[in-house]
Structure formats: C-alpha cells, structure tokens
C-alpha cells in the first residue's frame, strides 16, 4: 500500500486522473454560448433578409432594390 518513503502511489494516480478529466472538461466540453459568424452585410443582402422575414412588402422591396442600383 505504501511505497517509496511512505508516498501512496494510488492516490497520486487518482489526482492525476482528476486533473486530466477536469482539464478535458474545461477545454473540450461544448459551451452553452453559441458563436455566430458576423458578416458585414451590404444593403442588398439586408434588403433580401427583410423581405424574406416579411418585414417589407414586395412593392417596397422592388422600390428599394431599384434605389440601390
């Protein structure tokens, strides 16, 4: 049970296992925070997104599209 000057190697191995599991959990566990890519949208893309969401009508979309061109 005790080896080499009274040092208990079994407990030493358990602590190493605890540290490895803890560090693995810290670095490899999925986080609850999602990271979304931020893209700099040009006005045409923003207009398409607003139209797709239904925030603007077809007439407003066409009018704004002509203004952008």
C-alpha positions, 0 to 999 in steps of 0.5 A: 500500500505504501511505497517509496518513503511512505508516498501512496502511489494510488492516490497520486494516480487518482489526482492525476486522473482528476486533473486530466478529466477536469482539464478535458472538461474545461477545454473540450466540453461544448459551451452553452454560448453559441458563436455566430459568424458576423458578416458585414452585410451590404444593403442588398443582402439586408434588403433580401433578409427583410423581405424574406422575414416579411418585414417589407412588402414586395412593392417596397422591396422592388422600390428599394432594390431599384434605389440601390442600383 
